[in-house]
């Protein structure tokens, strides 16, 4: 999963989230490796062109989800094709039983895999890789670029079909390419959508800083902690920042984070908040409060985006989200049991949980 260019770590295995030698028990996210840029400038190595680039995502991954949302908001569906991997991500040495290949071959595969022909997996374009029919895993594309690659195989990954190489695997940069670099090719109604307006850019950047560190990454720092001290510290910071976001939304008047204008701040926060109740509360032990009963303004804001804006709702795939975390993180959930609740995954716009509804009467 992409990293916003933050902390670096050596290769420790696909699911080896905390180095056992690190006595702090702290999860440290690796730095993205591929950092080239699509540009509309003449002579660019990666020029903005229609149907040249392919985006690899996972519906489960909040970082990849950002890219899917922006792709749709900016009307880039006909310009950038995409494939979603299967929700299953396993460590090398764990048998991928659903693959139609010999057992000895299955043991040698790891990480995000593509759906196989005939698999019935929900989500648009959750299919075998259409760009590389011979590839079974995302890792194959990374090794195509560098046979000695030693990092993680992350989504989103932006790939140039013409030069046959990875352009970028940093979600915060991919979404900003999508904001403006294709505008000269787009119809006016999409070209004029500005998700990083200059008048709000400083506020957005300030919000991004604590949102990323404390919320987006905070759920992982809580869930992957291997000491009580690391967990306690990070989960308390997470909820302090959720309180901050709740306060900001109460003051903004909505429906968006900065009032009546949708911006990058909405996109980057949404992909964590929409996963919070279905996954992070129980799986990552982020259970001081949940969103639906503990944060009325965040809850209303999230539901507005999901139900009223197709780019958010249509790219949110709860089966991928719930199955990926609970069935791939075996160091947290040994038997891969996926909890049934909460039900429903997201409440209708005007419905509240009984305790909240009763409090309003």
Secondary structure, DSSP 8 states (H G I E B T S, - for coil): ---TT--------TT--S-TT-TT--------S-B---B-STT-TTB--TT-EEEEE-TT-HHHHHHHHHHHHTT-TTTEEEEE--S-EE-TTS--TTSSS-HHHHTT--EEB---TT----STT-SS-SS-TT--BHHHHHHHH-TT--S---S-EEEETTTTEEEE--HHHHHHHHHHTTGGGS-HHHHT--SS-GGGHHHHHHHHHHIIIIIITHHHHHHT--SHHHHHHHHHHHHHHHHHHHHHHHHH-SSBTTBSS--HHHHHHHHHHHHIIIIIHHHS---S--HHHH-HHHHHHHHHHHHH-HHHHTT--HHHHHHHHHHH-TTT-TT------SSSSS--TT---HHHHHHH-
